[in-house]
Amino acid sequence: MDANKTVHSPEARQGHPISPEAWEQKEMRAALAAREISGVYRLLRREGVSQRQIAAMTGQSQSEVSEILKGRQVMAYDVLARIADGLGVPRGYMGLAYDEATAVSVVGAVDEQQAEEDESVKRRKFLAHAAQVTMGAAVFGPSSEAWASSPARTPAPGRIGMTDVRQVEAATRALRALDYQYGGGFCRDAVVAQLSWGQQMLESSAIDVVKSRLFVALADLHSLAGWTSFDTGLVDSARGHFANALDLAKQGENHPLVANVLYRMGRVYLHQEAPNDALKLFQLGQIAAQESGSELAVSILCANEAWAYAMMGNEEQARKLLGRSKDEFERADLKNVESWAKFFDETDVYAMIGTVHTVLAQEVDVAHTKYAIPALTRAIDAYGDDMARSKTFNLSALATNHLLEGDIDHGAKVGRAALDAADGLKSHRIKDRMKPLKAEADRRRNNVDARDLADRINAFYAA
């Protein structure tokens, strides 16, 4: 196996850094069959794959990868599965196939394994659906089946006008504001209830211009339902709503909204530590954004592509996409943007810069804190009470950067502020976004401030 070809080819730079041929080598197959992860990692290192790349692909810290390289065994099924999926190893090579015997012997719960397998399949199906909507062809596979059963319907109005559609739009704006301020758990039920009513209008008669605007209004409401579902940890529900949003936005011929929905589903996959899948959705979204002529939509997609590349340890591409995001934002007509994109203002640009450099500081080089800290600080200072969740995310990232820099006292202070800001928010994502801060605080438990912060985070997790 040629190391340069495997790791540094153009295809690898844009996609997965490990060639599928890597898993066919005799020594590698033996290590995989024995689930000797330390041996697998050593063989990858021999072929030029860095510890940083391994960590980025498997969702582990570099210190965990280092411990495994030194001989620490990996026994937990979920960790083995995550390593296999992250590296691109066929699961059967590690004996992780989903037969009942394997299920019982490895974790003792068939349903849990099946759910994990299903998630990978569901991601591929959604990607195929997204490609079909965006490109007009099943680029990544066959068309997917229906995404969710139709909600129970009360009799639909016989005929609707523009006033009815405006009521849906107004409700969506109000509910979105509640989501930003208090979290998806505060308003998701109201969003779903509003959607159940709005769906009835599809059965009503209306002139073409009203129907077209209704498609877009309901697509936006489905998108909000997907986002609030994601924020409360209901990924399957989120995926179904986003898929319906894509279909309706396409029917309404609204390319910016198609781009927005793809961006939001990509964020779900970033949250699931599946940056490769997220990147594909962001790239499809960028195509739709460019077709629409919306510089702001392109800016949003580029910023999130940068985030995905950072998670994969690709500093060059992350910086490049951040630069393009800033350029597109400066050219955008901010006075005439779509309602669903208005959240992305100058404050969010700085937040994304800080977020991407935070990931690069963890995955590539701690020196990136010098870019992350001022950007995050600027975003935090600009966020108002109406963006409490975003402010909490950024406080957590800022605290992580200060700990990485060794400024433990200030990092602990900012970390406590993040916990205070999280109080009262109904968002499942906050605990997940605080994982890097928790890890950095735990590593510094010999320091009294870091230990106090770690204990407070643990209490927050337990609450």
N, C-alpha and C positions, 0 to 999 in steps of 0.2 A: 504494500500500500504506500503510495507516494504522499508524503505529508503535505507538501505544498498544494498538490491537487485537492487533497481532502479538506484542508482547512482554509486555504486562501484563494480558491477559485472564485470567479465572479458570481457563480451561482451560490456559493457558500456565503459570500458577503451579503447577498440579498436575502438568503433564506437560512437553511439550517447549516451550521458550520461542519457537520460530520456527514460524510458520504455514506449512503446505505451499504456500500461495499465493505465498510469498516467492520460491520457485524458478521461478515461471512468468513473472516479469517479464523483458522483452526484454533489458535490460542484464545482468541476473543470468544468464540462459541463455547469453549470449555469453561471459561470464567463466567459467562452468562448462565450456562446450564447449572453451575454450582452456586449461583448467586453470590459470587465472590466480587462484591462491588469494588473492593480495594484493588483487585486485579484488573477489573474493567477500567478503573480510573488510571491506573498506572500505564496500561496499554494506550489509552487515549493521550496521556501526557507524552509518552514515547513518540507518538505520531504528531505532536505539535499542538495539541489542544491544551489551552492554559487552564489553570485552576479557576480563574475568573470565569472563563467560558463555561466550564462544567457547572460552576455554582449558578450562573445565570440561567442555564438550561434546566437544571434540576430544581431550582427554587431553594437551594441551600446557601448558607453563608460560606465564604471562603474558608473560615475556620473549621466548619463541619467537613468540607471536602478534604482539607488537610488532615483531619483526624482519621477519615476513612482511608486516605492514602497511606497513613501510618499503620493501618491494620484494624481499625474499628469495624466491627461487623454491622451489617444492616439486616435486621430481621423483620421489622414491621411491614406488613403487606402494603399499607398505603404509601409508605416511603419508597418501597421497591417499585410500586406501580408508577409513582410520580417520576422516579429516576428513569424508568423505561420509557415513559411517554415523553419526558423532557429531552432525552438523548436521541429519541427516534428509534429505539430498539423494539423490534416485533415482540410483543408480550410472550408469545409462545416460546421464544428463545430462553426465557427466564422461568418457564413453568408457571406463568401467571394466566393461563387460559381459564375461561370461565365455565369449567365443568363443576359438577356438584362436589366431587371428591376434593378438588383443589380448594373450593370454597370452604369446605368444612375444615380441612387440614391447615389452611393458612390463617383464616380469620373466624371461621365458624359462623359466618353469616352470608348466605348466598345473596340476599337482597342488597346488602351494602356493596358487595362486589359488582352486582349487576348495575346498580345505580352509578358506580364509577365508570364502568364500561359505557353505559348509556350516555354519560355526559360527553365523552369523546365523540361518540356517534352523532349526538345531537348538535355538537359544534360543527361537524362536517356538513350535516344536513342544512343547518342555518346558513352556512357559507354558500352552499349550492343555491339555496333559495335567494340569498342576497345577490349572488352573481347573476341569476336569471332575471331578477327584477332590474338590476342596474344595467346589465349588458344585453338583455333580451335573449340570452342563451344560457343553457346550463353549463357554465364554464367549468365548474368544479365537481360536477356529478349530476345525477338525475334530479329532476324536480322533486321537491319534498311533498309529503302528504299534507292534509289540512293540519293546522297548528293547534287548534283548540276547538272544543265543541261550542256551538253557538249558545249564547246565553238565553235563558228563558225570556221570551218577549211578551209584553202586553200589546194589545192592538195598536198598530202604528197610526199616526195621524194620516188622514187621507191625502192632504196636500201640505207642503211646507214652502215657506218663502225665506228671503234673506234674513229676516228678523230672527227666525228660528235658528239659523246657522250662527248668527252673531251671539245668540245666547250660549251656544256650545263654546264658542271661542272665548267669551267672557268668563265662563265657568273654568275653562282650562287655565286662563291667565291667573285667576284667583287661587286655584288649587296648586299651580306651579309655585306661586309665591310662598304658600304654606310649606311646600316641600323644601324649598331653599332655606327657610327660616327654622323649621322645626324637625325636618327629616321625613322620609317617606312613610314611616310608621304612623305619623300623625294624621295623614290625609289619604292613604291608599284606598281605604274602604269607600271614601267619598268619591274618589276618582273612578273606581270601578262601578259605583252606583250611577254616576253621571254617564259613564260609557254605555251602560246597559240601556239607559234612556236614549242616548244619542244614536245607538245602533238601529233603533226602530225607524229612524228617519230614512234609512237606506231603502225601506220598503214603500216610502211615500212618493207621491208624484211631485215633480217640480220641474221648472224650466232648466235648461242645460247649465246656465251660468250658476244657478243655485246648487245643482247637483255637484258640479265641479268643486265649488267652494266647500260643500259638505264633505266630500271625500278628503280634502285637505284638513278640515277642522277635526274630523274623526281620526285621521292619521295622527295628528298632533296629540289628541287625547289618548290614543292607544300608546303613543310614544311616552307620554307622561305616566300612564299606567305601567308600562314596562320599567320605567326608571324608578318609580316608587316601589314596585315589586322587587327590583334589584336591591334597592336600599334597605329593604326589610329581609333580604336573604332568600327571596322566592325566585330562584333563577329560572326554573321551568316556566313559571308564569310570565316572567319578564320576556323570555324568548318568544313565547306565543304572541304577546302584545306587540313586540317589535316586528315580528313577521307580518302581522296584520297591518301594522302601521306602514310597512314598506309597500304592501299591495295597494293600500288606499292612496298613499302619496303618489304612487305610479299612475293610478287611475286619474288622480287630480293633476297629473303632469307637472308635479312640483319637485324639481330636481334638488333644490336646497334642502327640502325636508327629507328626501331620500338620503342625502348626505348626512343629515343630522341623526337620523335613525341608525345608520351604519356606524357613526361615531359612538353613539350610546351603547350599542351592542358590543362594539370593540372594547369599550371600557369595562363591560362585564367580563370579557375574556382576559383583560389585563388584571382585573381583580382576582381571577381564577389562576393567575400566573401562567397563562397561555399566550405569551406575547406573539408567537408566530401566527396563531389564528387571529389575534387582535389586529396584527399588522395587515393581514389580507383584507379584513373588513375596512380598516382605515383607508387602504389604497383604493378599494372599490368606492368608498365614500368620496375620496378625492376626485375620482373620475366624474361622479355625479355633480360635485361642487363646481368643477371646472366647466362642465356642460351648462350649468346654470349661470355662470358668469359672476358668482358670488365670491368675492375675494375673502370675505369674512369666513364663509364656510370652508374655503380652502385653508385659511389660516388655522382654524380649529382642527381640521384633519391632519395638517402637517405637524402641529404641536403634539398631537397624540401619537403620530407615527414616531416622532422623536422619543417619546416615552417608551414605546415598544422596543425600539432599537437600544435604548439605554438598558432596559431589562435584559436584553440579549448580550450586553457587554460591547455593543458596537458604538464606540465613542464617535467615530468619524461621521457615521450616518446620523447619529443623534444630534450632533452639532449642526450638521448641514440642514436637517429638517427644522430645527429651531430657528435657524437663520431665515429660512424661507417663510416660516410662520410669521415672524416679525415683519418681513417685507410685505407679505400679503395683507397683514393687519393695517399697516401704514397706508396701503392703497385702498382699503375698504371704505365704502360709503356708509359710515356708522349711523347716519341720520335716517337711512331708509332700509334698515335691516329687518329680516323676518323676526317675528316675536320670539320664536324658539331659539334664536341665535343671539338675542340681546344680552344674555348673561356674559358673553365673551367680550369683555371690555379690556381696557388697558391693565386693570388690576389682575384679571385672569391671565393675561399674557405673562405678567411677572410671576404669577403663581405657577404657571406651566414651566417657565424657565427654571424656577427654584425646584420644582418637582423633578424635572429631568436631571438636573445637576445633583440633586440629592441621591437619586438612583445611581448615577455615575460615580459619586463619592463612595457609595457602598460597594459597587461592583467593579470599578475600574481603578480609581485613584482618589484618595482622600482629599487631594488638592482641589477637587471640584467644589468643596465647601466654600471656597472664596467667591464662587459665582452664585451658589445656592443661597447663602445667608443674606446678602443684600437684596436679592430678588424676592425671597420669602418675606423678609421684613417689610419691604415696600408694599407687598400684597396685603399683609396682615394689617398694616396701618390704614389701608384704604377700605377694607371690608367693613360694612356696617352690620347692624343687628339683623338685617334682612338676609344676610349670607352667613349665618352663624355656623352652619355645617362646614362650608368651605374654609372659614377662618380657623375652625378646629383642626381640620386636616393640615393646614399650613403651619399652625403652631406646633403640631406634633413633628412635622418634617424639620422645622427650624430647630427644635430641641435636639433632634437626632443629629443634625449637623454640628451643633455646639459640642455634643458629646464626642463625636468623631474627631473634632479638632482638639479635644482635651480640655475644653472649657467646661468642666463638669458642674461647677457652681451655677453658672448662668444657664447651662443646658437643663439642669434640674428645675431651675426657676421657671423657664419657659415651658418645660414639660408639665409642671403643676398648673400653669395657666391653661394648657391644652385640656387637662382633665377638668378644670373648672368650667371651661367653655363647653365641654361635652355634656355637662350636667343638664338634663332635661331634653336633650335631643333624642329623637326616636329614629336612630339610624344604625342598622346592623354593620355598616361599613366602617364606622369609627373604630371599633375594636380591631378590625383587620388592618386599618391604616396605621394603627398605633403599634403594630408588631415590631417594626424596625426600632422604634424608640424603646420598647420593652427589652428587646434583645441587647441594645447598647447599654441600657441601664443595668441589666443583669450581669453583663460582662465586667462592670465596674463596681461590683458590690463591696469591694474593699474600701470604697469611698463612701462616707456617711451620707452625702447628698444623693449620690446615685442609688444607694441602697434604699433610702427613704422614697425616692421616686419609683423605683421598682416595686416596692411594697404597695405604694398607692395605685400603681397600674394594675397590680394583681388584685387589689380590692375592687377596682373598677370592673375588671373582667368577671369577678365573682358575683357582682351585684346583679 
